[in-house]
Amino acid sequence: MVTPAQRRGVGLDRILLIDDDVEMCTMLAEYLESEGLQTEVVHDGTTGLKRALSDEHALIVLDVMLPGISGLELLRRLRSESAARVVLLTARGEEVDRIVGLEVGADDYVSKPFSPRELLARIRAILRRPVVDPQAKRAVPRTAPILLNDIEMDFGTRTVRLSGKPITLTAVEFDLLELLLRSAGRVVTREQVAELVLGRNLNSFDRSIDVHISKLRRKLGNLPSGDERIRSIRSVGYVYLCTPNNNGTD
């Protein structure tokens, strides 16, 4: 799915930071600016939602605890109108907030307290994820669409059609589906999903992969045959149960 920022030609260096911790925001904005990211800071949910809907930012860093409108409510309202990329800031130990945030549509999360370098790594991973063949770990050209039975992925517009009908995916869901389709019939490990889609090493306590897989299953449903589309391989990973008729990799 094309994000509003992509449609409007917004550069990949414009970040919106929504957090009510003024001191932390000042420090973080200075750090991100020093790394080449133009950073706008907002300290309340009401103004944050307005700015998030302006389509002027490549990515939004959003705190869960906000005055006015909470971060999770802001994210819910944002997702009804926008596919903007979002990194959620959550309190350490608040697993419920992280899971709900991913369910609502966050692309990733960082737990407070965090190092600015960690957040920068997550931002860059989302904005510049490479397309990688999970077997060879090499970049794959994104020219031809992937056509896989009832699924079609178009990389020019970042859209997905299921039986000819468009479906809405977040940036992470789009990249996750691409990885699964390019590996159709083969197991994709959880380590590969973490590295190639989320841009980080696998953490045994990180449930974000499970949440993204669950959301993708709900949006895609079963295969036309009625069989399960994405099967979990216990303690290993996932396999897309469909023989490709054209996987776009040649």
N, C-alpha and C positions, 0 to 999 in steps of 0.2 A: 504494500500500500504506500502510495506517495504521501509523505508528510506535507503539511501546509507549507513549512519552510522550504521544502524542495520545490514545490509548485511555484512559489514566489521568488525562487532564486536566492534565498537567504544563504549566506556563507555558513560553512561548518564551524565557524569560530565564535558564534554568538550564543551565549549562555544566559539563561534566566535563573537566578538563585532566589528562592522563596523561603525565608527563615526569619524568625523573630529575634534571634540572637544577634544583636547589632555588632558586638565585638567580634564574634566568630565570622560573621559575613564580611566585615571589613578586611580581616586577615585573609580569608579565603579568596575574596575577590582580588586582592592584591596579588596573591599567589597565582591565580588563574590568569590574570592579566599578564603577569611576568612570563607565563608559558604560552602567550599568544592567543588567549581566549577572551574576547570581549564579554564582559560580565555585567549584567544589570541586576541590581539587588532590590527586592521588595520584602517588607517585613510583616505583612498581614495577608490573610487568605483572600479577602474580598478584592483587594488591589491585585494580588497575585493571579487570581483567576482571570481578571480582565486583561492583564498583560500576557498570560499564557495563551489566551484566545486571540491575541493580536497577530499570530502567525509570523512573528518577527525573530524567532529564536530557533536555533538548530536543536537545542536540548534544554530541558528544564530540570533543575535540581530542587526537589521539593521536600520540606520538612513535614513530618506527620503532625506535630503539635504546633498549631498556628492560632492566633487570635482572629476572630471574625468567622472564617470558614476553616474547618480542620483540613489538614492535608489530604486525608482520605476522601472527604466530601469534595474537595476541590478536584481531585483526580477523577472522581465519578462524573462530575459535571463536565470536566475537560474531555473525557473519553466519549461523551455523547456527541461531541462536535469535532473532535480533533484526534489525529493519530500522532501528535507530537511526542517525541521521545522523552521519557521521564526517568530520572534516578531518584529514588525515595530515600530520605534520611530518617532512620528509625532509632529509638533508644535501644541500647544494648540489652538483650534479654527479652525484648518485646516481640516474640516470634509471631504472635497473632497479628500485629500491625504489618509485619513483613509479608505474611501469607495473604492477608486481605489486600494489601497494596498490589501484590503480584496478580491476584485474582481480578482486581479492578482494572489493571492494565499497566502497571509500572513495568518498565523494561528491566530494571535492576534495582538493587538497594545497597546502601552502605549503613552500617550500624555505628552510632555515636558511642564513645568518641572515636574519631578516625583521623588518619593523617591526610593532609591535603594531597600528598602524592598518591595515596590509595584512591581517593575520589577522582583525581585526574586520570589515573589509569582506567577506571571504570568508564569515565566520559569518553576517552579516546577509543576504548574498546567498542563502545556502542556506535560512535560516529564513523569509525574507520574499520569496521570488521571486514576482513578479507573473506572471499569465498574460497573455501579450501576443500580439496578432495580428501575425505577422511582416511582413505587408504594410503595415498601417496604423500599427504600433507603438503600439497602444492596448490597454488592459486588456479582457479578454473575460470576461463573467460565467461562473462555474463552476456553473451550475445543472443544466442537462440533461446527461446522459451523452453521450459521443461513441460513436456506433455506426457502425462502418466495416467492412462485410462480416463477417469472422470475429473482429473486435476490438471489445470493449466496455470503455470507461473510465468508472468511477463516481467522481465527485469528492467525494461525501459520505463515502465510505469509503476513497478513494484506492486503489481496487483495479482490476485489469485482468484481463479474461477473454479467453482465446483459444479459439475454438470451444467456448465454454461452460465451459472449465476455467480456474481461477485460475492466474496466473503471478506469481512474486515479482520485483518490481523495486525497485531502490534509489530514493531520492528524485530523484536526477539522472536516472535512466533513465525514471522516470515523467514528469518534466517534458519530457525530450527526446522521448519518444514522443508526448506531447500536441502539441508543436510540429510534429512531422512529420505527425501525423494532421490537424491543422487546416490544414495546407498540402498535403494529399495531391494529387499530380499537379503540384505546383509545386516548384521548387528552393528549398531552405532553405540559405542560404550558411553557411559556417563562422563568419563574423563574427556572423551572427544567432544561431547556436547558442551562441557564446561570450558574447554580450551577454545574450540572453534566458533561457538555461538556466544558464550558469555565473556570470552576473552580473559579467563583466569583459570588457575588450577582448581581442581575439585576439592571442596571441603566436605568431609563426611557428615557434617551437621547442617549443611546447606540444603534446604528443601525447595529452593527456587526452581530447580530443574523439574521436579515432580509437578509443581504448580503449572509451569508452562506446558508440559506434556498434557496434563489434565485439561487445560483450557483448549489446547489444539484438538484433542479428541472430541470435545463437546462441539466445537465449531465444524469439524469435518464429518462427524458421525461415522457409521460403518461403511464398508465398501458396498457397491451396488449388489454384490452377492449376499450381503447381510453379515459377512465375516468381519471380525475386528480389523480395523485399519492399522493401528499402531499397537504392537504387542510389547509388553514389558518382559524382559529377560532378567529374572531375579538376580540381584547383586551384580549385574553386568551392564545392562543398558536397554536399548529399544531396537525394534526392527519394524520397518514399514512393509506390511504383508501384501505387496503387489508387484507383479513382474512388470518392469518398465517397458513401454513400447517405444519411448524416445526419452532418454534421460538428459538430453541436451549437452552431454559431455563429449560424445564422439571419441 
